[in-house]
Amino acid sequence: MSSKPSSTSNFKARSRADYRYFLSHRTRWSDNDQYSHVNNAVYYHLIDSVINAYLIAQCDLSPKTSGPIGLVVSSHCHFFSPLSFPDVLDLGLRVNHIGKSSVLYEVGIFREGSLEPAAVGGYTHVFVDAVSRKTSKMGERMREGLQKLCVEPKCSKPVSKL
């Protein structure tokens, strides 16, 4: 399957095997909306949580002290089946593309034990200097950590040493 799905049906065809890192998340009563399912905005919190948990644990990101930081420049989420408190979720993370200063993440949101995602979303980070906010190459440790999440061989372009 292509690393960059072009339609909702391709996202829906994802399975657990398409993701390299998982984080468990217990829903809360306050995650539900008036229709008794997880509110759409909460999905973006989940996406942000699994990405940043990975960056902190595996890529040496320190949100308060890291030089280059990632800013979200685009995001998306496709919903396939409702989730609700008290569901326990498995958040699967993969990387679809790594550039010189950007990365495209994808997150599969699964009900615990389910093989099919209830939602698939993600976002693009562009790395910038923490102070000037000018585009900055990501650090080598960050790149190495992100490459572990690449599913497709063409996910990462080699960085020139020149």
DSSP file with accessible surface (Angstrom, degrees, kcal/mol):
  #  RESIDUE AA STRUCTURE BP1 BP2  ACC     N-H-->O    O-->H-N    N-H-->O    O-->H-N    TCO  KAPPA ALPHA  PHI   PSI    X-CA   Y-CA   Z-CA
    1    1 A M              0   0  116      0, 0.0     9,-0.0     0, 0.0     0, 0.0   0.000 360.0 360.0 360.0 142.1    0.0    0.0    0.0
    2    2 A S        -     0   0   73      1,-0.1     4,-0.0     2,-0.1   150,-0.0  -0.252 360.0-131.3 -62.7 146.8    1.2    3.5   -0.8
    3    3 A S  S    S+     0   0   21      1,-0.2    -1,-0.1    93,-0.1   148,-0.0   0.699 100.9  52.5 -73.7 -18.6    2.6    5.5    2.1
    4    4 A K  S    S-     0   0  108     92,-0.0    -1,-0.2     2,-0.0    -2,-0.1  -0.785  83.4-151.5-119.9  86.9    0.5    8.5    1.1
    5    5 A P        -     0   0   19      0, 0.0     3,-0.1     0, 0.0    -2,-0.0  -0.290   3.5-158.7 -58.1 141.9   -3.1    7.4    0.7
    6    6 A S        +     0   0  110      1,-0.1     2,-0.3    -4,-0.0     3,-0.0   0.482  68.3  32.7-101.8  -5.0   -5.0    9.5   -1.8
    7    7 A S  S >> S-     0   0   43      1,-0.1     4,-1.6     0, 0.0     3,-0.6  -0.973  81.4-108.0-147.5 164.2   -8.5    8.8   -0.5
    8    8 A T  H 3> S+     0   0   71     -2,-0.3     4,-2.6     1,-0.2     5,-0.2   0.872 116.6  59.7 -59.0 -37.6  -10.5    8.1    2.6
    9    9 A S  H 3> S+     0   0   80      1,-0.2     4,-1.3     2,-0.2    -1,-0.2   0.866 102.7  52.2 -63.5 -33.4  -11.0    4.5    1.5
   10   10 A N  H <4 S+     0   0   56     -3,-0.6     4,-0.2     2,-0.2    -1,-0.2   0.892 110.0  48.1 -68.8 -38.5   -7.2    4.0    1.5
   11   11 A F  H >< S+     0   0   17     -4,-1.6     3,-1.7     1,-0.2    -2,-0.2   0.920 109.2  53.8 -63.8 -42.3   -6.9    5.4    5.0
   12   12 A K  H 3< S+     0   0  124     -4,-2.6    -1,-0.2     1,-0.3    -2,-0.2   0.795  99.4  63.4 -64.2 -26.1   -9.8    3.1    6.1
   13   13 A A  T 3< S+     0   0   57     -4,-1.3    -1,-0.3    -5,-0.2    -2,-0.2   0.551  79.8 114.1 -77.0  -4.9   -7.9    0.1    4.7
   14   14 A R    <   -     0   0    3     -3,-1.7     2,-0.3    -4,-0.2    -3,-0.0  -0.239  45.9-171.6 -63.0 154.9   -5.1    0.6    7.2
   15   15 A S    >   -     0   0   44    101,-0.2     3,-2.1    95,-0.0   101,-0.2  -0.861  42.6 -89.9-137.8 174.2   -4.5   -2.0    9.9
   16   16 A R  G >  S+     0   0   51     99,-0.9     3,-1.9     1,-0.3    92,-0.1   0.845 121.1  66.0 -54.1 -35.7   -2.3   -2.3   13.0
   17   17 A A  G 3  S+     0   0   76      1,-0.3    -1,-0.3    98,-0.1    -3,-0.0   0.677  89.2  67.5 -64.1 -15.2    0.5   -3.8   10.9
   18   18 A D  G <  S+     0   0   34     -3,-2.1     2,-0.3    76,-0.0    -1,-0.3   0.465  92.7  72.7 -82.8  -1.8    0.8   -0.4    9.1
   19   19 A Y    <   -     0   0    9     -3,-1.9    75,-0.2    -4,-0.2     3,-0.1  -0.897  57.8-163.9-121.3 146.9    2.1    1.3   12.3
   20   20 A R  S    S+     0   0  127     73,-2.0     2,-0.4    -2,-0.3    74,-0.2   0.627  73.8  38.5-102.0 -20.7    5.4    1.1   14.0
   21   21 A Y  E     -A   93   0A  52     72,-1.4    72,-2.8   128,-0.1     2,-0.4  -0.998  63.8-164.3-137.6 139.1    4.8    2.6   17.5
   22   22 A F  E     -A   92   0A  74     -2,-0.4     2,-0.4    70,-0.2    70,-0.2  -0.966   7.0-173.0-129.0 144.6    1.8    2.3   19.8
   23   23 A L  E     -A   91   0A  55     68,-1.7    68,-3.1    -2,-0.4     2,-0.2  -1.000  22.3-133.2-132.4 130.3    0.7    4.3   22.8
   24   24 A S  E     -A   90   0A  76     -2,-0.4     2,-0.4    66,-0.2    66,-0.2  -0.609  23.2-173.5 -83.1 145.2   -2.3    3.2   25.0
   25   25 A H  E     -A   89   0A  50     64,-2.7    64,-3.8    -2,-0.2     2,-0.6  -0.981  16.3-148.4-143.3 127.2   -4.9    5.8   25.9
   26   26 A R  E     -A   88   0A 168     -2,-0.4    62,-0.2    62,-0.2    61,-0.1  -0.842  25.4-130.0 -94.4 122.1   -7.9    5.5   28.3
   27   27 A T        -     0   0    4     60,-2.4     2,-0.3    -2,-0.6     3,-0.0  -0.295  19.8-139.1 -66.6 159.5  -10.8    7.8   27.3
   28   28 A R    >>  -     0   0  143      1,-0.1     3,-1.8    57,-0.1     4,-0.5  -0.836  22.0-113.4-117.5 157.8  -12.4   10.0   29.9
   29   29 A W  G >4 S+     0   0  189     -2,-0.3     3,-1.5     1,-0.3    56,-0.2   0.899 117.6  58.3 -54.6 -40.3  -16.0   10.9   30.5
   30   30 A S  G 34 S+     0   0   86      1,-0.3    -1,-0.3     8,-0.0    -3,-0.0   0.623  90.2  72.1 -71.6  -9.5  -15.3   14.4   29.4
   31   31 A D  G <4 S+     0   0    2     -3,-1.8     8,-2.7     7,-0.1    -1,-0.3   0.749  82.5  89.8 -72.9 -24.1  -14.0   13.2   26.0
   32   32 A N  B <<  -I   38   0B  31     -3,-1.5     6,-0.2    -4,-0.5     2,-0.1  -0.441  66.4-150.4 -74.6 147.6  -17.6   12.5   25.1
   33   33 A D    >   -     0   0   35      4,-2.6     3,-2.1    -2,-0.1     4,-0.1  -0.347  44.6 -75.9-101.4-169.7  -19.9   15.0   23.4
   34   34 A Q  T 3  S+     0   0  158      1,-0.3    -2,-0.1     2,-0.1    -1,-0.0   0.672 130.8  59.4 -65.2 -15.5  -23.6   15.4   23.6
   35   35 A Y  T 3  S-     0   0  160      2,-0.2    -1,-0.3     0, 0.0     3,-0.1   0.262 116.8-112.4 -94.9   8.5  -24.0   12.5   21.2
   36   36 A S  S <  S+     0   0   81     -3,-2.1     2,-0.3     1,-0.2    -2,-0.1   0.783  83.0 103.0  66.3  30.2  -22.2   10.2   23.7
   37   37 A H  S    S-     0   0   56     47,-0.1    -4,-2.6    -6,-0.1    47,-0.3  -0.933  86.7 -74.6-133.3 163.7  -19.1    9.6   21.4
   38   38 A V  B     -I   32   0B   1     45,-3.2    -6,-0.3    -2,-0.3    45,-0.2  -0.356  56.7-114.3 -57.8 127.6  -15.6   11.1   21.5
   39   39 A N    >>  -     0   0   64     -8,-2.7     3,-1.3     1,-0.1     4,-0.8  -0.344  19.7-119.4 -64.9 143.0  -15.8   14.7   20.3
   40   40 A N  H >> S+     0   0   84      1,-0.3     3,-0.8     2,-0.2     4,-0.7   0.855 111.8  59.0 -53.3 -39.6  -14.0   15.3   17.0
   41   41 A A  H >> S+     0   0   55      1,-0.2     4,-1.1     2,-0.2     3,-0.6   0.838  95.9  63.5 -62.6 -29.2  -11.6   17.9   18.6
   42   42 A V  H <> S+     0   0   20     -3,-1.3     4,-2.2     1,-0.2     3,-0.3   0.856  91.4  65.0 -65.3 -31.7  -10.4   15.2   21.1
   43   43 A Y  H <X S+     0   0    5     -4,-0.8     4,-2.4    -3,-0.8    -1,-0.2   0.882  98.9  52.9 -59.3 -37.1   -9.0   13.2   18.1
   44   44 A Y  H <X S+     0   0   86     -4,-0.7     4,-2.4    -3,-0.6    -1,-0.2   0.864 106.5  52.7 -68.5 -31.8   -6.5   16.0   17.5
   45   45 A H  H  X S+     0   0  128     -4,-1.1     4,-2.5    -3,-0.3    -2,-0.2   0.905 109.8  49.3 -64.9 -41.8   -5.4   15.8   21.1
   46   46 A L  H  X S+     0   0    4     -4,-2.2     4,-2.3     2,-0.2     5,-0.3   0.920 111.1  48.8 -63.2 -44.9   -4.8   12.1   20.7
   47   47 A I  H  X S+     0   0    0     -4,-2.4     4,-2.0     1,-0.2     5,-0.2   0.946 113.8  46.3 -60.2 -48.0   -2.8   12.6   17.5
   48   48 A D  H  X S+     0   0   71     -4,-2.4     4,-2.6     1,-0.2     5,-0.3   0.901 111.0  54.1 -61.9 -40.1   -0.7   15.3   19.2
   49   49 A S  H  X S+     0   0   57     -4,-2.5     4,-2.4     1,-0.2     5,-0.2   0.924 109.7  43.9 -64.3 -47.4   -0.1   13.2   22.3
   50   50 A V  H  X S+     0   0    0     -4,-2.3     4,-2.0     2,-0.2    -1,-0.2   0.917 115.2  49.4 -68.7 -38.1    1.2   10.1   20.5
   51   51 A I  H  X S+     0   0    0     -4,-2.0     4,-2.5    -5,-0.3    -2,-0.2   0.969 115.6  41.8 -64.2 -49.5    3.5   12.1   18.2
   52   52 A N  H  X S+     0   0   40     -4,-2.6     4,-2.5     1,-0.2     5,-0.2   0.870 110.7  56.2 -70.4 -33.1    5.0   14.2   21.1
   53   53 A A  H  X S+     0   0   32     -4,-2.4     4,-2.4    -5,-0.3     5,-0.2   0.932 111.7  45.1 -60.3 -43.0    5.3   11.2   23.4
   54   54 A Y  H  X>S+     0   0    8     -4,-2.0     4,-3.4    -5,-0.2     5,-0.6   0.937 111.9  50.8 -65.6 -46.3    7.4    9.5   20.7
   55   55 A L  H  X5S+     0   0    2     -4,-2.5     6,-2.3     1,-0.2     4,-1.4   0.897 114.2  44.6 -60.9 -39.4    9.5   12.6   20.0
   56   56 A I  H  <5S+     0   0   85     -4,-2.5     4,-0.4     4,-0.2    -1,-0.2   0.940 121.6  37.3 -69.8 -45.3   10.3   13.0   23.7
   57   57 A A  H  <5S+     0   0   58     -4,-2.4    -2,-0.2    -5,-0.2    -3,-0.2   0.855 132.7  21.3 -77.1 -35.3   11.0    9.3   24.3
   58   58 A Q  H  <5S+     0   0   67     -4,-3.4    -3,-0.2    -5,-0.2    -2,-0.2   0.582 126.7  40.5-113.9 -13.6   12.8    8.4   21.1
   59   59 A C  S  <<S-     0   0    4     -4,-1.4    -3,-0.1    -5,-0.6    -2,-0.1   0.218 100.1-114.9-124.2  12.4   14.1   11.6   19.5
   60   60 A D        +     0   0  106     -4,-0.4     2,-0.3     1,-0.2    -4,-0.2   0.767  52.7 168.2  59.5  29.2   15.4   13.5   22.5
   61   61 A L        -     0   0   18     -6,-2.3    -1,-0.2    -7,-0.1    -2,-0.1  -0.581  16.7-174.8 -72.6 131.0   12.8   16.3   22.1
   62   62 A S    >>  -     0   0   46     -2,-0.3     4,-3.1     1,-0.1     3,-1.1  -0.920  13.5-155.8-123.4 101.6   12.7   18.6   25.1
   63   63 A P  T 34 S+     0   0   86      0, 0.0    -1,-0.1     0, 0.0    -2,-0.0   0.794  91.5  42.8 -52.4 -30.6    9.8   21.0   24.4
   64   64 A K  T 34 S+     0   0  204      1,-0.1    -3,-0.0    -3,-0.1     0, 0.0   0.736 129.1  22.6 -88.8 -21.1   11.3   23.7   26.7
   65   65 A T  T <4 S+     0   0  110     -3,-1.1    -1,-0.1    65,-0.0     2,-0.1   0.527  84.5 116.6-126.2  -8.1   15.0   23.5   25.6
   66   66 A S     <  -     0   0   27     -4,-3.1    64,-0.1     1,-0.1    -5,-0.1  -0.399  55.2-142.4 -66.2 142.4   15.3   22.0   22.1
   67   67 A G  S    S+     0   0   39      1,-0.1    63,-1.9    62,-0.1     2,-0.3   0.997  87.3  40.0 -66.8 -72.5   16.7   24.3   19.5
   68   68 A P  E    S-B  129   0A  43      0, 0.0     2,-0.3     0, 0.0    61,-0.2  -0.599  76.6-172.1 -77.6 137.8   14.6   23.3   16.5
   69   69 A I  E     -B  128   0A  29     59,-2.9    59,-2.8    -2,-0.3     2,-0.5  -0.911  23.1-115.5-124.1 156.4   10.9   22.7   17.3
   70   70 A G  E     -B  127   0A  22     -2,-0.3     2,-0.4    57,-0.2    57,-0.2  -0.814  24.4-164.9 -96.4 127.3    8.2   21.3   15.1
   71   71 A L  E     -B  126   0A  64     55,-2.6    55,-2.3    -2,-0.5     2,-0.4  -0.915  24.6-120.1-107.3 137.7    5.2   23.5   14.2
   72   72 A V  E     +B  125   0A  71     -2,-0.4    53,-0.2    53,-0.2     3,-0.1  -0.632  34.6 170.1 -77.4 124.4    2.1   22.0   12.7
   73   73 A V  E     +     0   0A  90     51,-2.4     2,-0.3    -2,-0.4    -1,-0.2   0.566  67.3   9.5-110.9 -16.1    1.4   23.4    9.3
   74   74 A S  E     -B  124   0A  62     50,-0.8    50,-2.1     2,-0.0    -1,-0.4  -0.970  63.3-178.5-158.0 153.1   -1.4   21.1    8.2
   75   75 A S  E     +B  123   0A  65     -2,-0.3     2,-0.3    48,-0.2    48,-0.2  -0.975   1.1 179.2-149.7 161.1   -3.6   18.4    9.8
   76   76 A H  E     -B  122   0A  51     46,-2.2    46,-2.2    -2,-0.3     2,-0.3  -0.984   7.9-169.0-157.1 158.6   -6.3   16.0    8.9
   77   77 A C  E     -B  121   0A  18     -2,-0.3     2,-0.5    44,-0.3    44,-0.3  -0.918   6.0-161.6-155.1 131.3   -8.5   13.3   10.5
   78   78 A H  E     -B  120   0A  49     42,-3.0    42,-2.2    -2,-0.3     2,-0.4  -0.966  15.4-149.2-113.7 128.3  -10.8   10.7    8.8
   79   79 A F  E     +B  119   0A  86     -2,-0.5    40,-0.2    40,-0.2    39,-0.1  -0.831  26.3 162.2-105.7 133.0  -13.5    9.1   11.0
   80   80 A F        +     0   0   41     38,-3.5    39,-0.2    -2,-0.4    -1,-0.1   0.689  67.4   8.1-119.8 -34.6  -14.8    5.6   10.4
   81   81 A S  S    S-     0   0   47     37,-1.8    -1,-0.4     0, 0.0     2,-0.1  -0.986  80.0-102.1-150.6 146.5  -16.5    4.4   13.5
   82   82 A P        -     0   0   85      0, 0.0     2,-0.3     0, 0.0    37,-0.0  -0.341  27.3-160.0 -72.9 149.1  -17.4    6.1   16.8
   83   83 A L        -     0   0    1    -45,-0.2   -45,-3.2    -2,-0.1     2,-0.3  -0.876  13.7-179.7-118.9 156.5  -15.5    5.7   20.0
   84   84 A S    >   -     0   0   33     -2,-0.3     3,-3.0   -47,-0.3   -57,-0.1  -0.995  30.5 -57.1-155.8 151.6  -16.9    6.5   23.4
   85   85 A F  T 3  S+     0   0   71      1,-0.3   -57,-0.1    -2,-0.3     3,-0.1  -0.453 115.3  33.5 -60.2 133.8  -16.0    6.5   27.1
   86   86 A P  T 3  S+     0   0   85      0, 0.0    -1,-0.3     0, 0.0   -59,-0.1  -0.741  88.8 124.3-103.8  36.1  -14.9    4.1   28.7
   87   87 A D    <   -     0   0   36     -3,-3.0   -60,-2.4   -61,-0.1     2,-0.5  -0.198  52.0-141.2 -56.0 145.0  -13.1    2.8   25.6
   88   88 A V  E     -A   26   0A  17    -62,-0.2    24,-3.1    24,-0.1     2,-0.3  -0.927  24.6-154.6-104.2 133.9   -9.3    2.1   25.8
   89   89 A L  E     -AC  25 111A   1    -64,-3.8   -64,-2.7    -2,-0.5     2,-0.5  -0.804  16.5-147.7-113.6 151.9   -7.5    3.2   22.7
   90   90 A D  E     -AC  24 110A  26     20,-3.0    20,-2.7    -2,-0.3     2,-0.7  -0.986  16.5-154.9-114.1 121.5   -4.3    2.1   20.9
   91   91 A L  E     -AC  23 109A   1    -68,-3.1   -68,-1.7    -2,-0.5     2,-0.4  -0.880   9.7-160.2-100.9 113.0   -2.7    5.0   19.1
   92   92 A G  E     -AC  22 108A   0     16,-3.3    16,-2.1    -2,-0.7     2,-0.4  -0.788   5.4-161.0 -97.5 137.5   -0.5    3.8   16.2
   93   93 A L  E     +AC  21 107A   0    -72,-2.8   -73,-2.0    -2,-0.4   -72,-1.4  -0.942  17.0 159.5-122.7 138.6    2.2    6.1   14.7
   94   94 A R  E     - C   0 106A   1     12,-2.1    12,-2.4    -2,-0.4     2,-0.5  -0.949  31.9-128.4-143.9 164.5    4.0    5.9   11.5
   95   95 A V  E     -dC 150 105A   0     54,-2.1    56,-0.9    -2,-0.3    57,-0.4  -0.976  16.4-176.6-117.6 129.1    6.0    8.4    9.3
   96   96 A N  E    S+     0   0A   7      8,-2.8     2,-0.3    -2,-0.5     9,-0.1   0.678  70.4   7.6 -96.8 -22.1    5.1    8.8    5.7
   97   97 A H  E     - C   0 104A  39      7,-1.1     7,-2.7   -94,-0.0     2,-0.4  -0.940  53.3-164.5-161.2 138.6    7.7   11.3    4.6
   98   98 A I  E     +eC 156 103A   0     57,-2.8    59,-1.5    -2,-0.3     5,-0.2  -0.995  16.9 176.5-124.8 124.5   10.8   13.0    6.0
   99   99 A G        -     0   0    8      3,-3.1    39,-0.2    -2,-0.4    60,-0.1  -0.327  50.8 -81.9-105.8-164.8   12.2   16.0    4.3
  100  100 A K  S    S+     0   0  141      1,-0.2    38,-1.7    -2,-0.1     3,-0.0   0.880 125.4   3.6 -69.1 -37.8   15.2   18.3    5.3
  101  101 A S  S    S+     0   0   27     36,-0.2    26,-3.6    24,-0.0     2,-0.3   0.204 124.6  63.1-134.7  16.1   13.0   20.3    7.7
  102  102 A S  E     - F   0 126A  32     24,-0.3    -3,-3.1   -32,-0.1     2,-0.3  -0.951  50.8-164.8-142.3 160.7    9.6   18.6    7.7
  103  103 A V  E     -CF  98 125A   1     22,-2.1    22,-2.4    -2,-0.3     2,-0.6  -0.994  13.9-144.7-146.8 140.5    7.9   15.3    8.5
  104  104 A L  E     -CF  97 124A  40     -7,-2.7    -8,-2.8    -2,-0.3    -7,-1.1  -0.942  23.7-166.7-108.7 110.9    4.5   13.9    7.6
  105  105 A Y  E     -C   95   0A   1     18,-2.6    18,-0.5    -2,-0.6     2,-0.4  -0.714   7.9-163.3 -95.8 152.4    3.0   11.8   10.5
  106  106 A E  E     -C   94   0A   1    -12,-2.4   -12,-2.1    -2,-0.3     2,-0.4  -0.999   4.2-165.5-134.1 136.9    0.1    9.4   10.3
  107  107 A V  E     -CG  93 121A   0     14,-3.6    14,-2.6    -2,-0.4     2,-0.5  -0.986   6.9-157.5-125.4 125.9   -1.8    8.1   13.4
  108  108 A G  E     -CG  92 120A   0    -16,-2.1   -16,-3.3    -2,-0.4     2,-0.6  -0.892  11.0-152.8 -97.9 129.5   -4.2    5.2   13.4
  109  109 A I  E     -CG  91 119A   0     10,-3.0     9,-3.2    -2,-0.5    10,-1.3  -0.920  20.5-179.4-108.4 113.7   -6.7    5.4   16.3
  110  110 A F  E     -C   90   0A   0    -20,-2.7   -20,-3.0    -2,-0.6     2,-0.2  -0.902  32.8-120.5-116.2 140.3   -7.8    1.9   17.3
  111  111 A R  E >   -C   89   0A  88      5,-0.5     3,-2.8    -2,-0.4   -22,-0.2  -0.587  61.8 -81.7 -67.5 138.8  -10.2    0.6   19.9
  112  112 A E  T 3  S+     0   0  117    -24,-3.1    -1,-0.1     1,-0.3     3,-0.1  -0.194 117.6  10.5 -49.3 126.2   -8.1   -1.7   22.1
  113  113 A G  T 3  S+     0   0   62      1,-0.3    -1,-0.3    -3,-0.1     2,-0.2   0.237  97.7 125.8  89.0 -13.5   -7.9   -5.1   20.4
  114  114 A S    <   -     0   0   34     -3,-2.8    -1,-0.3     1,-0.1     4,-0.1  -0.555  49.2-156.7 -81.3 144.2   -9.4   -4.0   17.1
  115  115 A L  S    S+     0   0  108     -2,-0.2   -99,-0.9    -3,-0.1   -98,-0.1   0.714  77.0  66.2 -88.1 -25.2   -7.5   -4.6   13.9
  116  116 A E  S    S-     0   0  125   -101,-0.2    -5,-0.5  -100,-0.1  -101,-0.2  -0.802  88.2-114.5-100.2 142.9   -9.3   -1.8   11.9
  117  117 A P        -     0   0    6      0, 0.0    -7,-0.3     0, 0.0     3,-0.1  -0.439   7.8-154.1 -74.4 144.9   -8.8    1.9   12.8
  118  118 A A  S    S+     0   0    2     -9,-3.2   -38,-3.5     1,-0.3   -37,-1.8   0.722  86.4   0.1 -81.7 -25.2  -11.8    3.9   14.1
  119  119 A A  E     -BG  79 109A   0    -10,-1.3   -10,-3.0   -40,-0.2     2,-0.4  -0.979  61.1-155.0-157.7 152.9  -10.0    7.0   12.7
  120  120 A V  E     +BG  78 108A   0    -42,-2.2   -42,-3.0    -2,-0.3     2,-0.2  -0.995  31.7 142.2-132.6 128.9   -6.8    7.9   10.8
  121  121 A G  E     +BG  77 107A   0    -14,-2.6   -14,-3.6    -2,-0.4     2,-0.3  -0.804  10.9 155.5-146.3-170.3   -5.3   11.3   11.0
  122  122 A G  E     -B   76   0A   0    -46,-2.2   -46,-2.2   -16,-0.3     2,-0.3  -0.976  20.9-131.0 166.4-176.4   -2.1   13.1   11.2
  123  123 A Y  E     -B   75   0A   8    -18,-0.5   -18,-2.6    -2,-0.3     2,-0.5  -0.972  18.7-111.0-157.1 170.7   -0.2   16.3   10.6
  124  124 A T  E     -BF  74 104A  28    -50,-2.1   -51,-2.4    -2,-0.3   -50,-0.8  -0.945  24.8-157.9-109.3 127.2    2.9   17.8    9.0
  125  125 A H  E     -BF  72 103A   7    -22,-2.4   -22,-2.1    -2,-0.5     2,-0.5  -0.891   2.0-163.4 -98.4 135.3    5.6   19.3   11.2
  126  126 A V  E     -BF  71 102A  34    -55,-2.3   -55,-2.6    -2,-0.4     2,-0.4  -0.990  22.6-131.6-112.0 127.0    8.0   21.9    9.8
  127  127 A F  E     +B   70   0A   3    -26,-3.6     9,-2.7    -2,-0.5     2,-0.3  -0.646  33.4 171.4 -83.2 132.6   11.0   22.3   12.1
  128  128 A V  E     -BH  69 135A   8    -59,-2.8   -59,-2.9    -2,-0.4     7,-0.2  -0.916  43.0 -86.1-134.2 159.9   11.9   25.9   12.9
  129  129 A D  E  >  -B   68   0A  61      5,-2.6     4,-1.9    -2,-0.3   -62,-0.1  -0.495  39.8-129.1 -64.3 135.1   14.4   27.6   15.3
  130  130 A A  T  4 S+     0   0   33    -63,-1.9    -1,-0.1    -2,-0.2   -63,-0.1   0.790 101.8  31.4 -61.2 -28.0   12.7   28.0   18.6
  131  131 A V  T  4 S+     0   0  133    -64,-0.1    -1,-0.2     3,-0.1    -2,-0.0   0.908 128.3  32.0 -96.3 -54.3   13.4   31.7   18.9
  132  132 A S  T  4 S-     0   0   61      2,-0.1    -2,-0.2     1,-0.1     3,-0.1   0.715  88.4-140.0 -79.9 -21.2   13.4   33.1   15.3
  133  133 A R     <  +     0   0  133     -4,-1.9     2,-0.3     1,-0.3    -3,-0.1   0.668  52.6 143.3  64.7  20.7   10.8   30.7   14.0
  134  134 A K        -     0   0  150      1,-0.1    -5,-2.6    -5,-0.1    -1,-0.3  -0.687  64.2 -86.2 -87.4 145.5   12.8   30.4   10.7
  135  135 A T  B     -H  128   0A  98     -2,-0.3     2,-0.3    -7,-0.2    -7,-0.3  -0.157  53.6-174.6 -51.8 138.1   12.9   27.0    9.0
  136  136 A S        -     0   0   35     -9,-2.7    -9,-0.2   -35,-0.2     2,-0.1  -0.991  29.5-107.1-139.3 142.5   15.7   24.8   10.4
  137  137 A K        -     0   0  128     -2,-0.3   -36,-0.2     1,-0.1     2,-0.1  -0.440  44.3-111.4 -63.4 142.7   17.0   21.4    9.5
  138  138 A M        -     0   0   11    -38,-1.7    -1,-0.1   -39,-0.2   -36,-0.1  -0.449  38.5 -99.2 -73.6 152.4   16.0   18.8   12.0
  139  139 A G     >  -     0   0   37     -2,-0.1     4,-2.5     1,-0.1     5,-0.2  -0.246  27.4-112.6 -68.8 160.6   18.8   17.4   14.2
  140  140 A E  H  > S+     0   0  105      1,-0.2     4,-2.8     2,-0.2     5,-0.2   0.891 117.2  52.5 -62.9 -41.0   20.4   14.1   13.4
  141  141 A R  H  > S+     0   0   82      2,-0.2     4,-2.1     1,-0.2    -1,-0.2   0.902 110.3  49.3 -63.7 -38.8   19.0   12.4   16.5
  142  142 A M  H  > S+     0   0   17      2,-0.2     4,-2.5     1,-0.2    -2,-0.2   0.950 112.0  47.9 -63.2 -48.5   15.5   13.5   15.5
  143  143 A R  H  X S+     0   0   10     -4,-2.5     4,-2.4     1,-0.2    -2,-0.2   0.925 111.1  50.8 -59.8 -45.4   15.9   12.2   12.0
  144  144 A E  H  X S+     0   0   88     -4,-2.8     4,-1.0     1,-0.2    -1,-0.2   0.916 111.9  47.4 -60.3 -43.4   17.2    8.9   13.2
  145  145 A G  H  < S+     0   0    0     -4,-2.1     3,-0.4     1,-0.2     4,-0.3   0.903 112.7  48.6 -64.8 -41.6   14.3    8.4   15.5
  146  146 A L  H >< S+     0   0    0     -4,-2.5     3,-1.9     1,-0.2     4,-0.3   0.864 102.5  62.2 -67.5 -35.5   11.8    9.4   12.8
  147  147 A Q  H >< S+     0   0   80     -4,-2.4     3,-1.4     1,-0.3    -1,-0.2   0.819  92.6  65.8 -62.2 -26.4   13.3    7.0   10.3
  148  148 A K  T 3< S+     0   0  121     -4,-1.0    -1,-0.3    -3,-0.4    -2,-0.2   0.717 100.4  51.9 -65.7 -20.2   12.4    4.1   12.7
  149  149 A L  T <  S+     0   0    3     -3,-1.9   -54,-2.1    -4,-0.3    -1,-0.3   0.455  81.5 115.4 -95.2  -3.3    8.8    4.9   12.0
  150  150 A a  B <   -d   95   0A  24     -3,-1.4   -54,-0.1    -4,-0.3  -131,-0.0  -0.505  38.5-179.0 -69.8 131.3    9.1    4.9    8.2
  151  151 A V        +     0   0   32    -56,-0.9    -1,-0.2    -2,-0.3   -55,-0.1   0.800  66.8  58.4 -96.7 -38.4    7.0    2.1    6.7
  152  152 A E  S >  S-     0   0   58    -57,-0.4     3,-1.6     1,-0.1     4,-0.2  -0.722  81.4-130.1 -95.0 143.0    7.9    2.7    3.0
  153  153 A P  G >  S+     0   0  126      0, 0.0     3,-0.5     0, 0.0    -1,-0.1   0.814 107.8  54.1 -61.1 -30.4   11.6    2.6    1.8
  154  154 A K  G 3  S+     0   0  193      1,-0.2   -58,-0.0     3,-0.0     3,-0.0   0.235  77.3 105.9 -90.0  17.2   11.2    5.9    0.0
  155  155 A a  G <  S+     0   0    1     -3,-1.6   -57,-2.8     1,-0.1     2,-0.5   0.858  77.6  44.2 -64.6 -37.4   10.0    7.7    3.2
  156  156 A S  B <  S-e   98   0A  27     -3,-0.5   -57,-0.1    -4,-0.2    -1,-0.1  -0.937  72.2-144.1-121.1 129.1   13.2    9.6    3.8
  157  157 A K        -     0   0  134    -59,-1.5    -3,-0.0    -2,-0.5    -2,-0.0  -0.704  35.1-106.9 -83.6 137.9   15.4   11.4    1.4
  158  158 A P        -     0   0  127      0, 0.0     2,-0.5     0, 0.0    -1,-0.1  -0.367  33.0-125.3 -62.4 141.8   19.1   11.2    2.1
  159  159 A V        -     0   0   42    -60,-0.1     2,-0.1   -59,-0.0   -60,-0.0  -0.803  22.6-120.8 -92.9 128.5   20.5   14.4    3.5
  160  160 A S        -     0   0   70     -2,-0.5    -1,-0.0     1,-0.1     0, 0.0  -0.380   8.7-148.4 -67.0 139.9   23.4   15.8    1.6
  161  161 A K              0   0  199     -2,-0.1    -1,-0.1     0, 0.0    -2,-0.0   0.438 360.0 360.0 -88.1   0.4   26.6   16.2    3.7
  162  162 A L              0   0  197      0, 0.0    -2,-0.1     0, 0.0     0, 0.0  -0.402 360.0 360.0 -77.8 360.0   27.6   19.3    1.6
